[in-house]
């Protein structure tokens, strides 16, 4: 009971700021009309739903969502799905768009995005401020992170993944720590990452999630704002400038049994986005979306159940090893090892394999689609083949990734653009 009350006090005294203004340029056309956190994932969700659900499930009920790049669909989603909290009860999910509150510039970096909202944070009077990345997919109880921050006496705590050195090299910001996990060095995407004490095969990669003592955060952001040579970034500027004279600790994010690597995905490229969605189709996926004790909340339309029609030998509506959302109609067609978001229609004699089909897509008769990402609202013409001939796909104007994933958007097919 005392432990529960202690955690409850910590979460009530915390204000979470989710940085959701990023473009995600490596996702190419998928983020031409939406910010990366607004991108669909897992059959019915958007990426922003994961850090938001983590906050709510952890007991953190005061949340600000910082937006900037092409934020309309993101804002609409948050308003529709996350605006039911009661400010009178000390809970809220608020949207904080870039509004030039402290300068004539838009957000210049992650640190600047927080700095330009200092007055809003101050009004909440939190003891701790949690800064979270809004474009990663994972489940995490932030209460453990807060408890570690409090017990260590840290002024800042950085949530980290234990990553093999070969994976971290040139890809992540890496924390160098002592035996007590106090941060003694930091390098941004080093070629030769520093390993953790006692294990020369693993290093601590920053997840872009931080906990600060509020007044300490305010002081450091004000100093950074006066530094004309700063990039206004936590990783590049704030952390390297404070680790020598302040108590900064790393918090290793581990699996539920504390011995396995926790699930965390940066779906920042076409191939990683496709792969992470395909992982959801495993009989026992690493990310369990069916855990009622840790639900992933989202906004969803009221739709009829998915429907599978016709049962003739040459015209059977069926889906195998797949996830099919509400409103879908599989009409005399076959879906294998694929994710279909809501309101997808697959017409007779078509085959969809190893693909991610975003909402409101129509696939006409006699189509064959393999290893593809079909963006929202696309209408695939009758008889089209996608994913069988990379050169033919490129000739049509489709994008083919390094690992052969084909991306099709409305614009590529001459349809009206801007469908988010």
DAFEN-V885671 format. One record per residue. N is the residue number from 1. RES is the residue in three letters. SS is DSSP state (~ for helix, > for strand, _ for the rest). PHI is phi as a letter, one per 20 degrees, with the letter a starting at -180 (999 if undefined). BURIAL is b if it has 16 or more other C-alpha atoms within 10 Angstrom, else e. Layout:
((N & RES & SS & PHI & BURIAL) (N & RES & SS & PHI & BURIAL))
This chain:
((1 & UNK & _ & 999 & e) (2 & UNK & ~ & f & e) (3 & UNK & ~ & f & e) (4 & UNK & ~ & f & e) (5 & UNK & ~ & f & e) (6 & UNK & ~ & f & e) (7 & UNK & ~ & f & b) (8 & UNK & ~ & f & e) (9 & UNK & ~ & f & e) (10 & UNK & ~ & f & b) (11 & UNK & ~ & f & b) (12 & UNK & ~ & f & b) (13 & UNK & _ & e & b) (14 & UNK & > & d & b) (15 & UNK & > & d & b) (16 & UNK & > & d & b) (17 & UNK & > & d & b) (18 & UNK & > & e & b) (19 & UNK & > & e & b) (20 & UNK & _ & c & b) (21 & UNK & _ & d & b) (22 & UNK & _ & f & b) (23 & UNK & _ & e & b) (24 & UNK & _ & m & b) (25 & UNK & ~ & f & e) (26 & UNK & ~ & f & e) (27 & UNK & ~ & e & b) (28 & UNK & ~ & l & e) (29 & UNK & ~ & f & b) (30 & UNK & ~ & f & b) (31 & UNK & ~ & d & b) (32 & UNK & _ & f & b) (33 & UNK & _ & c & b) (34 & UNK & _ & b & b) (35 & UNK & _ & f & b) (36 & UNK & ~ & g & b) (37 & UNK & ~ & f & b) (38 & UNK & ~ & e & b) (39 & UNK & _ & f & b) (40 & UNK & > & f & b) (41 & UNK & > & b & b) (42 & UNK & _ & m & b) (43 & UNK & _ & n & b) (44 & UNK & _ & b & b) (45 & UNK & > & d & b) (46 & UNK & > & d & b) (47 & UNK & _ & g & b) (48 & UNK & ~ & g & b) (49 & UNK & ~ & f & b) (50 & UNK & ~ & f & b) (51 & UNK & ~ & f & b) (52 & UNK & ~ & f & b) (53 & UNK & ~ & f & b) (54 & UNK & ~ & g & b) (55 & UNK & ~ & f & b) (56 & UNK & ~ & f & b) (57 & UNK & ~ & f & b) (58 & UNK & ~ & e & b) (59 & UNK & _ & n & b) (60 & UNK & _ & e & b) (61 & UNK & _ & d & b) (62 & UNK & > & d & b) (63 & UNK & > & c & b) (64 & UNK & > & d & b) (65 & UNK & > & d & b) (66 & UNK & > & e & b) (67 & UNK & > & d & b) (68 & UNK & _ & b & b) (69 & UNK & _ & f & b) (70 & UNK & _ & k & b) (71 & UNK & _ & e & b) (72 & UNK & ~ & g & e) (73 & UNK & ~ & f & b) (74 & UNK & ~ & f & b) (75 & UNK & ~ & f & b) (76 & UNK & ~ & g & e) (77 & UNK & ~ & f & b) (78 & UNK & ~ & f & b) (79 & UNK & ~ & f & e) (80 & UNK & ~ & f & e) (81 & UNK & ~ & d & e) (82 & UNK & ~ & c & b) (83 & UNK & _ & d & e) (84 & UNK & _ & e & e) (85 & UNK & _ & f & e) (86 & UNK & _ & d & e) (87 & UNK & ~ & g & e) (88 & UNK & ~ & f & e) (89 & UNK & ~ & e & e) (90 & UNK & _ & m & e) (91 & UNK & _ & c & b) (92 & UNK & > & a & b) (93 & UNK & > & c & b) (94 & UNK & > & d & b) (95 & UNK & > & e & b) (96 & UNK & > & d & b) (97 & UNK & > & f & b) (98 & UNK & _ & f & b) (99 & UNK & _ & b & e) (100 & UNK & _ & l & e) (101 & UNK & _ & f & e) (102 & UNK & _ & d & e) (103 & UNK & _ & b & e) (104 & UNK & _ & e & e) (105 & UNK & _ & e & e) (106 & UNK & _ & f & b) (107 & UNK & _ & g & b) (108 & UNK & _ & e & e) (109 & UNK & _ & a & b) (110 & UNK & ~ & f & b) (111 & UNK & ~ & f & b) (112 & UNK & ~ & f & b) (113 & UNK & ~ & f & b) (114 & UNK & ~ & f & b) (115 & UNK & ~ & g & b) (116 & UNK & _ & f & b) (117 & UNK & _ & c & b) (118 & UNK & ~ & f & b) (119 & UNK & ~ & f & e) (120 & UNK & ~ & f & e) (121 & UNK & ~ & f & b) (122 & UNK & ~ & g & e) (123 & UNK & ~ & f & e) (124 & UNK & ~ & f & e) (125 & UNK & _ & l & e) (126 & UNK & _ & e & b) (127 & UNK & _ & e & b) (128 & UNK & > & c & b) (129 & UNK & > & d & b) (130 & UNK & > & d & b) (131 & UNK & > & d & b) (132 & UNK & > & c & b) (133 & UNK & > & f & b) (134 & UNK & _ & e & b) (135 & UNK & _ & c & b) (136 & UNK & _ & c & b) (137 & UNK & > & d & b) (138 & UNK & > & a & b) (139 & UNK & _ & d & b) (140 & UNK & _ & b & b) (141 & UNK & _ & e & b) (142 & UNK & ~ & f & b) (143 & UNK & ~ & f & b) (144 & UNK & ~ & f & e) (145 & UNK & ~ & f & b) (146 & UNK & ~ & f & b) (147 & UNK & ~ & f & e) (148 & UNK & ~ & f & b) (149 & UNK & ~ & f & b) (150 & UNK & ~ & f & b) (151 & UNK & ~ & f & e) (152 & UNK & ~ & e & b) (153 & UNK & _ & m & e) (154 & UNK & _ & f & b) (155 & UNK & _ & e & b) (156 & UNK & > & b & b) (157 & UNK & > & c & b) (158 & UNK & > & d & b) (159 & UNK & > & f & b) (160 & UNK & > & c & b) (161 & UNK & > & d & b) (162 & UNK & > & e & b) (163 & UNK & > & c & b) (164 & UNK & > & g & b) (165 & UNK & ~ & g & b) (166 & UNK & ~ & f & e) (167 & UNK & ~ & f & e) (168 & UNK & ~ & f & b) (169 & UNK & _ & g & b) (170 & UNK & _ & m & e) (171 & UNK & _ & c & e) (172 & UNK & _ & c & b) (173 & UNK & > & f & b) (174 & UNK & > & d & b) (175 & UNK & > & e & b) (176 & UNK & > & e & b) (177 & UNK & > & c & b) (178 & UNK & _ & e & e) (179 & UNK & _ & f & e) (180 & UNK & _ & e & e) (181 & UNK & _ & m & b) (182 & UNK & > & f & b) (183 & UNK & > & f & b) (184 & UNK & > & d & b) (185 & UNK & > & a & e) (186 & UNK & > & b & b) (187 & UNK & > & c & b) (188 & UNK & > & e & b) (189 & UNK & _ & l & e) (190 & UNK & _ & f & e) (191 & UNK & _ & f & e) (192 & UNK & _ & c & e) (193 & UNK & _ & f & b) (194 & UNK & _ & f & b) (195 & UNK & _ & e & b) (196 & UNK & > & e & b) (197 & UNK & _ & g & e) (198 & UNK & _ & n & e) (199 & UNK & > & b & e) (200 & UNK & _ & e & e) (201 & UNK & _ & d & e) (202 & UNK & > & c & b) (203 & UNK & > & c & b) (204 & UNK & > & d & b) (205 & UNK & > & e & b) (206 & UNK & > & f & b) (207 & UNK & > & e & b) (208 & UNK & > & m & b) (209 & UNK & > & d & b) (210 & UNK & > & c & b) (211 & UNK & > & c & b) (212 & UNK & > & c & b) (213 & UNK & > & f & b) (214 & UNK & ~ & g & b) (215 & UNK & ~ & f & e) (216 & UNK & ~ & f & e) (217 & UNK & ~ & f & b) (218 & UNK & ~ & g & b) (219 & UNK & ~ & f & e) (220 & UNK & ~ & f & b) (221 & UNK & ~ & f & b) (222 & UNK & ~ & f & e) (223 & UNK & ~ & f & e) (224 & UNK & ~ & f & b) (225 & UNK & ~ & f & b) (226 & UNK & ~ & e & e) (227 & UNK & _ & e & e) (228 & UNK & _ & f & e) (229 & UNK & _ & e & e) (230 & UNK & _ & f & e) (231 & UNK & _ & e & b) (232 & UNK & _ & m & b) (233 & UNK & _ & c & b) (234 & UNK & ~ & f & b) (235 & UNK & ~ & f & b) (236 & UNK & ~ & e & b) (237 & UNK & ~ & c & b) (238 & UNK & ~ & f & b) (239 & UNK & ~ & f & b) (240 & UNK & ~ & g & b) (241 & UNK & ~ & e & e) (242 & UNK & ~ & d & b) (243 & UNK & _ & f & b) (244 & UNK & _ & f & e) (245 & UNK & _ & d & e) (246 & UNK & _ & c & e) (247 & UNK & _ & e & b) (248 & UNK & > & d & b) (249 & UNK & > & d & b) (250 & UNK & > & e & b) (251 & UNK & > & d & b) (252 & UNK & > & f & b) (253 & UNK & > & e & b) (254 & UNK & > & d & b) (255 & UNK & _ & f & e) (256 & UNK & _ & f & e) (257 & UNK & _ & e & e) (258 & UNK & _ & m & e) (259 & UNK & _ & d & e) (260 & UNK & _ & d & e) (261 & UNK & > & f & e) (262 & UNK & _ & f & b) (263 & UNK & _ & f & b) (264 & UNK & > & b & b) (265 & UNK & > & c & b) (266 & UNK & _ & e & e) (267 & UNK & _ & e & b) (268 & UNK & _ & e & b) (269 & UNK & _ & c & b) (270 & UNK & ~ & f & b) (271 & UNK & ~ & f & b) (272 & UNK & ~ & f & e) (273 & UNK & ~ & f & b) (274 & UNK & ~ & f & b) (275 & UNK & ~ & f & b) (276 & UNK & ~ & f & b) (277 & UNK & ~ & f & b) (278 & UNK & ~ & f & b) (279 & UNK & ~ & f & e) (280 & UNK & _ & f & b) (281 & UNK & _ & e & b) (282 & UNK & _ & f & e) (283 & UNK & _ & g & e) (284 & UNK & _ & c & e) (285 & UNK & _ & f & e) (286 & UNK & _ & f & e) (287 & UNK & _ & d & b) (288 & UNK & _ & e & e) (289 & UNK & _ & e & e) (290 & UNK & _ & d & e) (291 & UNK & _ & e & e) (292 & UNK & ~ & f & e) (293 & UNK & ~ & e & e) (294 & UNK & ~ & b & b) (295 & UNK & _ & f & b) (296 & UNK & _ & e & b) (297 & UNK & _ & e & b) (298 & UNK & _ & a & b) (299 & UNK & _ & e & b) (300 & UNK & _ & b & e) (301 & UNK & _ & f & e) (302 & UNK & _ & e & e) (303 & UNK & _ & c & e) (304 & UNK & _ & f & e) (305 & UNK & _ & f & e) (306 & UNK & _ & f & b) (307 & UNK & > & c & b) (308 & UNK & > & c & b) (309 & UNK & > & c & e) (310 & UNK & _ & m & e) (311 & UNK & > & c & e) (312 & UNK & > & e & e) (313 & UNK & _ & f & e) (314 & UNK & _ & d & e) (315 & UNK & > & b & b) (316 & UNK & > & d & b) (317 & UNK & _ & e & b) (318 & UNK & > & b & b) (319 & UNK & > & c & b) (320 & UNK & > & c & e) (321 & UNK & _ & l & e) (322 & UNK & _ & c & b) (323 & UNK & > & d & b) (324 & UNK & > & c & b) (325 & UNK & _ & e & b) (326 & UNK & _ & f & b) (327 & UNK & _ & n & b) (328 & UNK & _ & e & b) (329 & UNK & > & c & b) (330 & UNK & > & d & b) (331 & UNK & > & d & b) (332 & UNK & _ & m & b) (333 & UNK & _ & c & b) (334 & UNK & > & c & b) (335 & UNK & > & c & b) (336 & UNK & > & c & b) (337 & UNK & _ & l & b) (338 & UNK & _ & b & b) (339 & UNK & > & d & b) (340 & UNK & > & d & b) (341 & UNK & _ & f & b) (342 & UNK & _ & f & b) (343 & UNK & _ & m & b) (344 & UNK & _ & e & b) (345 & UNK & > & d & b) (346 & UNK & > & d & b) (347 & UNK & _ & e & b) (348 & UNK & _ & g & b) (349 & UNK & _ & m & b) (350 & UNK & _ & e & b) (351 & UNK & > & c & b) (352 & UNK & > & c & b) (353 & UNK & > & c & b) (354 & UNK & _ & l & b) (355 & UNK & _ & c & b) (356 & UNK & > & d & b) (357 & UNK & > & d & b) (358 & UNK & _ & f & b) (359 & UNK & _ & g & b) (360 & UNK & _ & m & b) (361 & UNK & _ & e & b) (362 & UNK & > & d & b) (363 & UNK & > & d & b) (364 & UNK & _ & f & b) (365 & UNK & _ & f & b) (366 & UNK & _ & l & b) (367 & UNK & _ & e & b) (368 & UNK & > & c & b) (369 & UNK & > & c & b) (370 & UNK & > & b & b) (371 & UNK & _ & l & b) (372 & UNK & > & c & b) (373 & UNK & > & d & b) (374 & UNK & > & d & b) (375 & UNK & _ & f & b) (376 & UNK & _ & g & b) (377 & UNK & _ & m & b) (378 & UNK & _ & f & b) (379 & UNK & > & d & b) (380 & UNK & > & e & b) (381 & UNK & _ & f & e) (382 & UNK & _ & g & e) (383 & UNK & _ & n & e) (384 & UNK & _ & f & e) (385 & UNK & > & d & b) (386 & UNK & > & c & b) (387 & UNK & _ & n & b) (388 & UNK & _ & d & e) (389 & UNK & _ & b & e) (390 & UNK & ~ & f & b) (391 & UNK & ~ & f & e) (392 & UNK & ~ & f & e) (393 & UNK & ~ & f & b) (394 & UNK & ~ & f & e) (395 & UNK & ~ & f & e) (396 & UNK & _ & f & e) (397 & UNK & _ & n & e) (398 & UNK & _ & f & b) (399 & UNK & > & e & b) (400 & UNK & > & d & b) (401 & UNK & _ & f & e) (402 & UNK & _ & g & e) (403 & UNK & _ & d & e) (404 & UNK & _ & n & b) (405 & UNK & _ & e & b) (406 & UNK & > & e & b) (407 & UNK & > & d & b) (408 & UNK & > & c & b) (409 & UNK & _ & d & b) (410 & UNK & _ & f & b) (411 & UNK & ~ & f & b) (412 & UNK & ~ & f & b) (413 & UNK & ~ & d & b) (414 & UNK & _ & m & e) (415 & UNK & _ & e & e) (416 & UNK & _ & g & e) (417 & UNK & _ & e & e) (418 & UNK & _ & n & e) (419 & UNK & _ & e & b) (420 & UNK & _ & e & b))
